[in-house]
Amino acid sequence: MWRTRVAAACVICRSLANSSCGIKRKSPLQNLHLVSRNIHHPYYPSSKFQRPPLRISIQQYSSLNRLPLHKTKLLNVKHGYQSHRNFWLARLASRLLKVRYLILGSAVGGGYTAKKTYEQWKDMIPDLDDYKWIVPDFVWDLDELVDIEKLLKALPDADDLAKLMPDFDKIGESLASLKGFLSPGYNLVSEVIGASDLLLLLGSPGETAFRATDQGYDNDKQFKKVSDKEKIDQLQEELLRTQLKYQRMLERLEKENKELRKLVLQRDDKGIHQRKLKKSLIDMYSEVLDILSDYDASYNTQDHLPRVVVVGDQSAGKTSVLEMIAQARIFPRGSGEMMTRSPVKVTLSEGPHHVALFKDSSREFDLTKEEDLAALRNEIEIRMRNSVKEGCTVSTETISLSVKGPGLQRMVLVDLPGVISTMTSGMAPDTKETIFSISKAYMQNPNAIILCIQDGSVDAERSIVTDLVSQMDPQGKRTIFVLTKVDLAEKNVASPNRIQQIIEGKLFPMKALGYFAVVTGKGNSSESIESIKEYEEEFFQNSKLLKTSMLKAHQVTTKNLSLAVSDCFWKMVRESVEQQADAFKATRFNLETEWKNNYPRLRELDRNELFEKAKNEILDEVISLTQVTPKHWEEMLEKTLWERVSTHVIENIYLPAAQTANSGTFNTTVDIKLKQWTDKQLPNKAVEVAWETLQEEFSRFMTERRGKEHDDIFDKLKQAVKEETIKRHKWNERAEDSLRVIQHNALEDRSISDKQQWDAAIHFMEETLQSRLKDTESVIEDMVGPNWKKRWLHWVGRNKEQSIRNETKNELEKLIKCNEDHPAYLANDEVTTVRKNLEARGVAVDPCLIKDTWHQIYRRYFLKSALNHCNLCRRGFYYYQRHFVDSELECNDVVLFWRIQRMLAITANTLRQQLTNTEVRRLEKNVKEVLEDFAEDNEKKVKLLTGKRVQLAEDLKKVREIQEKLEAFIEALHQEK
């Protein structure tokens, strides 16, 4: 290549020599000066390449005199042409040489002066090794990242390159054709330039023929007076001023860009109704993370999607750094106390207005208004406290917050509770371990960006979080270290080199991708973001740490930190999101296969869909209550009500009235007791019976199985709905008042209209008395023990107390046989007589035992007598119609039971009407309200709808949704590229 260039240069020079510029002369090429010939013709033709003899006749003129030069004759020589020399030619040459040497001397002197000035300036320039930080780190690592040898091998050969070079012979010919453009002094200037170049190349520091000018000499003395340190300080200050100047220009351009983007986004907001709103990349990504936060990974599906995890010691300034990145004071403030009690996921995105909103709420908080900021901080604090369970200090539940605004860097950050070393009073015993476990759970994600916050105003040896981060990321491939409160550190730290060691990663036993130093205010919670920014810029502008190159310009301010974190976040997202999408795709396949094998004939219904299905079934069952026949309602109500009031009727009304001497007294006693019963107890008891009957029917419909269609997965939910509905349902209070009037009127009626009603009353009385007699026989048997038949057949005997009671029973039966009209109560002298008779037979008995036994013996005797009397009254309807005139038979007890029976029938009918017309509808309404409450309470649904089938369907739905959203996000990511 070099030879080709030189050969082309020779051709050009020969062309120049042969050209004429309006000068009539004859001059051979050999007349050029030797130095010029050596510079311009290094490849002068040798004997190997002889040229044919040429005769050039040129009329020569000189600029020094006007004497015409005689023609010269050229002789053939071996290496060219040589002219005859004459005497006048020698004088001309000597004069010409004098001028030439003057020019050469001036050139040499100027070259020496330029070289000396260059060396002086070179000494003044500081060592540029201290400014390597200006050049990005990847430039210094090019030799490691780029294989130079492979590049050289990949380059074409010299022959191939020569082919690509232009044809210099043709260029020479074209240049030779250009005539009339070269000055006569071209050769002389070329020789001077060549000579000066040679002297500069061969120049030595010794004396030369020429000195520098006086001005250069004075400048030399002035520069020598300036010390190297002052030079370095001046250059550093100039460099800082330049950096700050361009930083201000950059901020001004960013502000203008922010305003323009805000206008564009506002215009887009106005046109939302005209076209479908397209979500931003960060919003799509945040939705995926929100779904994953609710996802119960019971099938070992781990979440390795990137996030920016903010960790640090308590009160290290984590929250302040996040607020500077979000450009708003959005978090609760506290002085030394734990404020972050649960993880807070903050999604930053760009938007026309600076607003914040929660994932589960539609309210937007305007971050430019102080009242909205205060409301947002209060809401975050309330959510944190509500998420903390009783007996705990911190919670694992994540609070999701979205912040939008012009100029915000797009990323997802998770603020974790501060790491503590000592637990104070009021904290749960496991607070320290819980915080460590939460931090490790987020940091062990291999794709998470760890933003390690360290307080610069405290001793480095007190740091806890650095050890934790070094365990999770020992190589520092995904860690960004942030030193906060650098202003306090510069004041308090005795050795500023310690801050430099921290930023260079030499002090802490951890590695990081980058190290940053920030200032997040003066510690006043009322400071605005703008004032903090101004304070931070002013501090670093005047900081000695930056002036002395302990800190580099790109390692300071939260603005640079935000840009670096955003770049790392999106780099990690692009590198890992497709891999995570493939992982969820494989998980989806496994879950679908498990469902097909275990539940081949069932649809994949998740918890919400199952709840809707159960809700419809429950409402259908409630509607079924309206299909119950009136007869069924009345039979159930009448039967249940009599079971509740029969004891009171027999014990408190019938038996006391039956002890009277005549029918008049019997009827009077009955009327009085019925009136008291109706006024105080009967209506309330009837309403209770009706409500219990409704509950029983409701429970029966809710719990009965319907063959193959029954799904036992709903049993817990139905039971919970039934219990909650019964708890909420209240019977109409006005029903008792109307019912009391109806019952009182029914009991006042004593007229039995026909024989059929009379027979029904007798039948009702017999059933009641027989039931009571049977119960009494059972009580007596328990008191006296088994009879002789059971003793012989079942080989059982009586205990001592039963033997005593049996002797007492036999003695009391003798007393009744002696006096069949004996009253219901036993007199004291009779008790004494019985006790003495028993003692005479060797049986010691207590008077209370005698009375207790008498009550049951007399009750049995009375019931048997009443049944006999009831049989006699079967034919007494005729005497009843004549009011028992001229008849010894009195059947007032039958009339009493008829009145009770009729009251029960009327009460049952009234309650049935109230049930079907009012209470069933109110119950249905309560069921709907309970179901709506359960639908809004996710924890209740999870508790009531459980099982492997539900969990599998739930996980399958979540994984499908995550995979679909990840694929949509990846597609949008590729489109943005």
Order of alpha helices (4+ residues) and beta strands (2+ residues): alpha-alpha-beta-beta-alpha-alpha-alpha-alpha-alpha-alpha-alpha-alpha-alpha-alpha-beta-alpha-beta-beta-beta-alpha-beta-beta-alpha-beta-alpha-beta-alpha-alpha-beta-alpha-alpha-alpha-alpha-alpha-alpha-alpha-alpha-alpha-alpha-alpha-alpha-alpha-alpha-alpha-alpha-alpha-alpha-alpha-alpha
